[in-house]
Amino acid sequence: MDVTLQNALLLLLIASVVAMVCRRLRLPYSAGLVAAGLSLAALPFAPRMVLTQDLIFTLLLPPLLFEAALYLDWRQVGRDFPVIGTLATLGVVISAAITAAGMHLAAHWEWPSAIVFGALIAATDPVSVIATFRDAKAQGRLLVLIESESLLNDGTAAVAFAVVVAVLAGHSVTPVDVAAMLARMVGGGVLCGAAVGLGASLLAWRTQDHLVEITLTTIAAYGSFLLADQLGTSGVLATITAGMTMASLSRRGVLSERGQEAVRAFWEYGAFVANSVIFLLIGVSGEARRFPLVASIVAIVVVTLSRAASIYPCCLLFSRGRLRVAAKHQHAMFWGGLRGAVALALALGLPPFIPHRSEIEAVSFAVVAFSVFGQGLTMAPLLRRIGEIRQG
């Protein structure tokens, strides 16, 4: 049997066992998977699969984004879009700037390394956020705010990261260049996703075969991401837009009744598999790393404080009127701003000319580990404390 297939089957078996154990112990599934990955890495039969930028972005991220977009309450997102848009743009910029300044001043990193780290770690991670809040049984407006912010803020972070890397590569970047890059990344990603999602929906409308309908949604998820990536736009926003487009049209009868049930079951399974592999490999890949202790502690503190500095002031802008965010929701969004696979993918794909590349990569793993264990394990108790989920 092919070694890659053996490794994949082993990961799925471990994920299934971990899922059953975590459900019985009422522990976050993501934390259980990372812990299992750390333990697995120490065994002689540990899989040789490791996290890479291509593995995360090309294979594992599209199904997670598509499934989240397919079943997110986009009408509620529309009502709260001024808040969500502010958090996903201004909030990311604030977070990146404070993180960069903190790493320069407290960890004594050179400005180029500090700015690169600030840009790649600024956005919350949709994989970690969605997994954690669903495990915690969050619902209502809080779930919409935190999920949609994590889905949309990658566009801002991607532009900031691209600008920083371009400057460090010696290119001259003007404000006009930044605006053009933002328009291309965001606008191009949305257009690619809308086009692919609409095309897949039109084809699905002409069939009642639920297997064909599942196939077309798969093409939409991966096709939108790959098309956008080829055109140099945001694959993340493209896949989200494709999912949103198909979700909107499916409510208008584009998918058959049986097709809707089959598509939901298929994407729930696809998200389960992708989540499982990502978190297991975070553990496997992180086990052998030597984390610089001081820089890792500083990074965890700075990233956490930068999240607070982005959430509370941004929400304060909407303190009057119908868009007001309750204080308890702000607390949950602050502590629930997890970092994960997207930040790791950016860190793993840093160009060789970036100063202290390996240290940035190691510290990114440390921040993600804190997110998974420190924040992930305490999220459900926090939500119970503030009355967002029932006791017991």
N, C-alpha and C positions, 0 to 999 in steps of 0.2 A: 504494500500500500504506500502511496506517495506520502513523504514525510509531512508536507504541508497539510494534507488531509488528516493525517493522524493527529497533528497538533490541534487542528480545528475541532476535531471530535473530542479530544481531551478537554479543550477549553469549554466546549458546550456541556460536557458531562459535569465538570467542576461548577460551572455556572448554575446548572440545574440543582445540584446538591446545595450550593450556597443559597440559592433562592428559597429552598425549602427550610433550611436552617434559620435564615434571617426572618422569614415569615413567622416561624414558630417562636423565635426569641424577640420578635418585634424590633429588629434592628434595621437600619437603612441598608438596602441591598447594595448600593454603591460602595459603602465602607466595607461590607463583608467581602465583596469581590476584590477590592484592593488588598485587603488583609490576606485573602486566599492567594493572590498573585505574589505577594511578598513571601509567603510560605512556600509556594510552588517553586519559586526561583532557587530555593536552597536545595531542592531535590535533584537527584541525578537524572531523572527522566523529564526535567523541565522542558517545555517547548522552546524551540529556538526562535520563535516569532518575537519580534520586538516592535515597539511603536516607532513609526516613521511618519514624516509629514504626508507622504503619498497615501499610506495606509489609512490615516485618519481622514484626510480631506476627500480622497477619491472613493474609498470603499465604505467607511463607517459613518461619516457625518451625514451624507444625503438622506439615508432612511430615517435618521433621528429627526432631522429638520423637517422632512416631508410629513412624517407622522404627526409631529407637534402642530404644524401649520394646518393639517387636514382637519384637526378636531379642536383647534383653539376657537374661542367665541370671538370671531372677528367683528361682530356688531358691538360688543363691549369694548374691543380694542379701538374701534372708531370713536366711540364716545370718550374714551380716555386718551386719545392719541396725543393731545398737547402735552400731557404729563409724560407719557411713554417716550414721545419724540424728544422731549427735553432731557430726560434721563439718558437716552441712547445717544445723544450728541454732546450737549454741554456737560452732562455728568461724566462721560467717558474722557473728555478733554481735561476736566478738573482732576479726575482720578489719575490720569497719566502724568499730568504736570506735578502733582503732589508726590506721587511715587518716585518720579525721576529726581526731584529735589531731595527727597528723603534718603534715597540710596546714595546720592552724591555727598550729602552732608553727614549722614550717620554711618554709612558703610564705607565712605571714602572711595567710592567708585569714580572713575573718570566720567565726565559729562556724557560722552558718546555712549558708553555702556549703560549708564543710568537712564538715559533717554530711550534707548532701544528697549530696555526692560520695562520701563513705564508704559511704552506704547503697546507691547505685546501682552502685558498682564492687565491692562486697564479694563477691558470688556469682561463682563461676567460670561460664564460658559453655559450655553444652552443645554449641553449634555448633562452636566452636573446639576444645574439648577432644576431642570425638569425632572430628573430622576429623584432628586432629594425631596422636592415639594410634592411630587406624586406619592412617594413613599410615606410622607408625613400626612397624607390625606388632606392637603390644603385645598380650598375651593373658593368659589366666589370671586370678588373683585381682586383680592390679593393674588390669587393664582394667575389671573389674566395679566395683572401688572408685572409680576415678576417673570412670567414666561415670555410675554411679548417683548419686554425690555431685553431679556437675554437673547432673544432671536434677532432683534433689530440692531443692537449696539455693535455687532461685529462689522457692519458697514463702516461706521466711524473709526473703529479701531484699525480696520484694514487700511484705510486711507492714511491714518496717522503713522502706522507702521511703515507703509510704502514710502511716505515722505521722508521719514527718518533714515531709512536704508538708502534712499536715493541721495540724500545730503551727505551721508557718510561715504558713499561711493564716489563723491566728488562732483556730483551734478548740481547745477544751479537751479534752485526751486523757488519760484516767485509765488506771491499770493494768487496770481492768476492760474499758475500751474496747479496749485492745491485745489482751487475751485473746479478746474477742469477735471482733475483726478477724481474729486468727489462726485462730480456729475457723471463721469464715466463709470465709476465703480457702482454707485447706487442706481443711477438711472439705467445704465446698461444691464445691470443685474435684474432689475425689476422688469425691463422689457423682454429680456431673454426668458425669464420665468413665465411671464404672461403669455408669450408666444408659444412656448412649449406646452404649457398647461392648457391653453385654448385649443391647440392642435390635437392634443391627446383627448380632450373632452369631446371634440367634434367627431373623432373616430369612435370613441366609446358610445356616443349617441346613436351610432348606426349598428350596434350589436346588442344582444341580450345575453351573450355568453359571459358568465362571471369570470371565467379564466382569462378571456381576452381583456376584460376590464381591469383585472389585476395586473396583467402584463403592461397595459397602457399606463397605469399609474406608476409602475416601476420605471418605465421609459421616461415618464415625466420627471420623476425624482432625480434619476441619474443623468438623464439627457440635459435637463436644464442646468445642472451643476457643471457638467463637462463643457457645454456650449459656452456658458459664461466664462469659464476658466480659459478656454481657448481664445476668447475675444478680449481677455484681460479685464473683465469686470468681476463683480462679486458673485461667486458661485453660491455662497450662503444665502444671499438675498434672492437669487434666482430660484433656488429650490423652495424657499419659503413662499415666494410669489406663485410658483407652480402649484404648490399644495393649496394655497389660499384660493387660487382660480378654480381648481378642480372641486374644492369643497363648496364654493359658491354655486358652481354649475350643477353639482350633484344634487343639491337641494331643489333644483329646478327640473329634476327628472332625467338628467344626462345619464346617470348610472341606474341600472335596473335595481329593483328592491333586493333581489338576491345578490346582485353585484355589490351593493352598499354593505351588506353584512359580510360578504367575503373579503372585500377590500379592508374593512375595519379589522377583521381577524388577522389578515395577512400582515398589515402594517404594525399591529400590536406585537406580532411575533418578530417582525423585522427589527423593530425598535429594541425588543428584548435581547436579540442576538447581538446587535451592534453595541448596545450598552454593556452587555456582558463582556464582550471582547475588549472594548476600550478600557474598562476599569480593571479587568484582570491583567491586561498588558501594562497598565500604569504601575501596578504592583510588581510585575515581573521586571519591567525596565528600571524601576526605581530601586530595587533591592541592592544592586551592586554599586550604586552611586555613592560617592563620598561628598556629602553636603558640607560646604563651608559654613561652620556653625554660626559665627557672628553675622555674616552676610545673610544667612537664611533667617535668623531671628529678626534682624532688622527688616528684611523684606516682608515677613509675615506681619509685623507690627505696622509698617508703613502702608502696605496694601490694604490692611483692615481700616486704618485711619482714613486713607484716601477714599474708601468706599463711604464712610460716614460723611466725609466732606462733600461728596457728590450727591448723596441721597437727601440729607436734611435741608441744605440750601435750595436745591432744585424743587423739592416739595413745598418749601416755604413760598415759592413764587405762586403757588396755587392754593394758598391757605384760606382764601376767601372765595366763596362761590361753590358751584356744584362739583368742581374738579378737586376739591380739597381731599387730601390723602390723610386718613386717620393716623394718629400718632402710633398706634400699635402696628399698623401696616408699614409705616416707615421703619420701625424697629426690625420687623421681620425682613423687609427688603434689604436693610443694611446688613444684618447677619446672614442673610441668604444670598449674598452676592458671591457665589462660589466661582472659583477658577478651576479649569480642568483641561480637557483634551485640546481645545482650540489654542490655548496659550502654549501648551506643550508642542503642538504642531508647528507653531510659529518659531518657538525656541529651537526645535530640532532642525528647522530649515534655514537658520541664520546663515548668511554668506560667510565665507572664511575670513573676510577682511574685517568683520566686526570685532572690536577689542574685547578680550575676555569672554569669548564665545562660550567656552565650556563652563565657565562659572555662571554665566547667565542661564544656561541650560539646567545646571544642577540646582540653582536657587529657584527656578521655575518649578521644578519637581517638588521642592520643599514646600512652596506656597500651595501647590495643588494637594499635597499630602495633608497639610493643615486644613484646607477646605473640606476634603473628604472626611477626615476623622474629627477635627475640632469643631467645624461648623455643621457638618452632615449629621453627626451623632447627637448634637444638641438642638437640631432644628425642630423636631417633633415636640420635645419638652417646652421649647419656647412658644410654639404655636398653641399648645395646651394652656400655657401660662397666660397668654394674652387673649384666650378665649376663641381662637380661630378653629380649633378642633375639639371635639368632646373628650372629656376625661374618660380613662379606661379603655 
